[in-house]
Amino acid sequence: ARKQGYQVATNAGELAGIQGPKILGLFNSSYLNYTLDRSLAPGAENEPSLEAMTAKALEILAQDPEGFFLLVEGGRIDHSCHNLSPNSMVEEVVAFDQAVKQAHAFAQEHPGTLLLVVNDHDTMGFTVGEELDVAGIKKQRASVEFMLRSCFKADPEGNPLPEGIRKAFADHAGITDLTDSEISRIRDFPGKKPAEIGAVTGAVLCSRFRLWCMPP
């Protein structure tokens, strides 16, 4: 990329200082961290927000007198829903909204700009009812993925250990009274892949928060 004239940014500071005109931003070897995990995951504080990336893209692309097309995706909303991770989903929607505000402000300052905000699909069917435990959701301080990485240890057969499950829910969701049946629901789930264990872990969270979803 550098040989082709691109400036490469690997963290938020480098991105802020780049002037263009051609930029490649590589901020993680995989997906960027969830917004909810930014203060927890090592190195996550160096990743730019979706809002910052949108602002920089608009700054650079606006230099082209012929105009431009920009696509911005809040991709971790979808990932949160797959894992039935309520508060990380909420925080990702907020992060996306902040990016939209950047684009809207640009459109207001540049007449003739067309701004489209759309969704592509729904995942896992989150449904909010009158009994939703908003205060409980706010106690979820880490994504389900982070909960799995930080606390879940498995036995030789791949089943998460009960003490790890209890610690994950206590440390990152404020739930200290996890029942034996809830632990069994996670441990006895037929799938042993992280995504499958994540979804059933999230389903337990959602049932605690009285948030309806499609159970895995």
C-alpha positions in Angstrom: 0.0 0.0 0.0 2.8 2.4 0.9 4.5 1.7 -2.5 1.2 2.7 -4.1 1.3 6.1 -2.3 -1.0 5.3 0.6 -0.4 6.6 4.1 -1.0 3.8 6.6 -2.5 4.5 10.0 -2.3 1.8 12.7 -3.9 3.7 15.6 -6.2 6.6 16.4 -3.3 9.1 16.8 -1.8 8.3 13.4 -5.2 8.5 11.8 -5.8 12.0 13.3 -2.5 13.3 11.8 -2.9 12.0 8.3 -3.7 14.5 5.6 -4.3 12.2 2.6 -5.1 12.0 -0.2 -4.8 8.2 0.0 -5.2 6.4 3.4 -5.2 2.8 4.6 -6.3 2.3 8.2 -5.4 -1.0 9.8 -6.2 -0.9 13.5 -6.6 -4.5 14.5 -5.6 -7.9 13.2 -9.3 -8.9 13.3 -12.4 -7.0 14.1 -12.2 -3.7 16.0 -13.1 -4.1 19.7 -16.7 -3.5 20.8 -17.3 0.0 22.1 -18.2 -1.5 25.4 -14.8 -3.2 25.7 -12.7 -0.2 24.8 -11.6 0.3 28.4 -11.1 -3.4 29.1 -9.3 -5.0 26.1 -5.6 -4.5 25.8 -4.8 -1.9 23.1 -8.4 -1.1 22.4 -8.0 2.5 23.6 -5.7 3.1 20.6 -8.4 2.1 18.1 -10.3 5.0 16.5 -14.1 5.2 16.9 -16.4 4.8 14.0 -17.2 8.5 14.4 -13.5 9.5 14.1 -13.0 7.3 11.1 -16.1 8.8 9.4 -14.9 12.3 10.2 -11.4 11.6 8.7 -12.9 10.0 5.6 -15.1 13.0 5.0 -12.2 15.4 5.5 -10.1 13.6 2.9 -12.7 12.8 0.4 -14.1 16.3 0.4 -10.8 17.4 -1.2 -11.9 15.8 -4.5 -13.6 18.4 -6.6 -15.5 15.7 -8.5 -17.2 14.5 -5.4 -17.2 11.0 -3.8 -19.1 8.0 -2.5 -18.5 6.9 1.1 -19.9 3.7 2.8 -19.8 3.5 6.6 -20.9 0.4 8.4 -21.6 -0.2 12.1 -20.7 -3.8 11.7 -20.4 -4.8 15.3 -24.1 -4.1 15.9 -24.7 -7.3 13.9 -22.1 -9.2 15.9 -23.6 -8.1 19.2 -27.0 -9.4 18.1 -25.6 -12.8 17.0 -24.2 -13.2 20.5 -27.4 -11.8 22.1 -25.2 -9.3 23.9 -27.7 -6.5 24.9 -25.6 -3.6 26.2 -22.8 -4.0 23.6 -25.5 -3.9 20.9 -26.9 -0.7 22.5 -23.4 0.9 22.6 -22.7 -0.1 19.0 -25.9 1.6 17.9 -24.9 4.7 19.8 -21.5 4.6 18.1 -23.2 4.3 14.7 -25.5 7.2 15.6 -22.4 9.4 16.3 -21.0 8.5 12.9 -24.3 9.5 11.3 -24.1 12.8 13.1 -20.7 13.5 11.4 -22.2 12.7 8.0 -25.3 14.7 8.6 -23.2 17.8 9.7 -21.2 17.4 6.5 -24.3 17.2 4.4 -25.7 20.4 6.0 -22.5 22.2 5.2 -22.3 20.9 1.6 -25.6 21.3 -0.3 -26.1 18.6 -2.9 -24.9 15.8 -0.6 -27.1 12.8 -0.4 -27.1 11.0 2.9 -28.7 7.6 3.2 -29.0 5.7 6.6 -30.3 2.2 6.2 -30.2 -1.2 7.9 -29.4 -4.4 6.1 -31.0 -7.1 8.2 -32.1 -8.1 11.7 -30.4 -10.8 13.8 -31.8 -12.9 16.6 -35.0 -10.8 16.9 -34.5 -8.6 19.9 -37.9 -7.4 21.1 -38.4 -4.8 23.8 -41.5 -5.1 26.1 -42.8 -3.1 29.0 -40.9 -5.4 31.5 -37.5 -4.6 30.1 -34.9 -4.3 32.9 -33.0 -1.2 31.6 -31.0 -0.9 34.9 -29.9 -4.5 34.6 -28.8 -4.0 31.0 -26.7 -1.0 32.0 -24.8 -3.3 34.5 -23.4 -5.3 31.6 -19.9 -3.8 31.4 -18.4 -6.1 28.7 -19.5 -7.8 25.5 -20.4 -11.5 25.7 -17.3 -12.1 23.6 -15.1 -10.4 26.2 -16.8 -12.3 29.0 -16.0 -15.6 27.2 -12.3 -14.6 26.6 -11.7 -13.3 30.1 -13.4 -15.7 32.4 -14.5 -18.9 30.7 -12.2 -21.8 31.0 -13.2 -25.2 29.6 -12.8 -28.8 30.8 -11.2 -31.4 28.6 -14.5 -31.9 26.8 -14.9 -28.3 25.9 -17.6 -27.4 28.5 -17.1 -24.1 30.3 -16.3 -24.6 34.0 -19.0 -23.4 36.4 -16.6 -21.2 38.4 -15.6 -19.4 35.2 -19.2 -18.8 34.2 -20.1 -17.4 37.7 -17.1 -15.1 37.6 -17.9 -13.8 34.1 -21.5 -12.9 35.0 -20.4 -11.4 38.4 -17.5 -9.4 37.0 -19.0 -8.1 33.8 -22.8 -8.2 34.2 -23.4 -7.6 37.9 -25.2 -10.9 38.2 -24.0 -12.7 41.4 -26.9 -15.1 41.8 -26.6 -17.3 38.7 -28.6 -20.4 39.2 -27.5 -24.0 38.6 -30.0 -24.4 35.8 -28.6 -21.3 34.1 -25.1 -22.6 34.4 -26.2 -26.0 33.1 -27.9 -24.3 30.1 -24.6 -22.9 29.1 -22.5 -25.9 29.9 -24.8 -28.5 28.3 -25.4 -26.6 25.0 -24.7 -29.1 22.2 -22.4 -26.7 20.3 -18.9 -26.2 21.6 -17.8 -23.5 19.1 -17.3 -20.0 20.8 -20.0 -18.4 18.7 -22.5 -21.0 19.9 -21.5 -20.8 23.5 -21.6 -17.0 23.2 -25.2 -17.1 21.9 -26.5 -19.3 24.7 -24.6 -17.2 27.2 -26.2 -14.1 25.8 -29.6 -15.8 25.9 -29.2 -16.2 29.7 -28.4 -12.5 30.0 -31.4 -11.6 27.9 -33.7 -13.7 30.1 -32.4 -11.9 33.1 -33.0 -8.6 31.5 -36.5 -9.6 30.3 -35.5 -9.0 26.7 -37.2 -11.3 24.3 -35.0 -12.9 21.6 -34.7 -16.0 19.4 -33.1 -18.6 21.6 -30.1 -20.5 20.2 
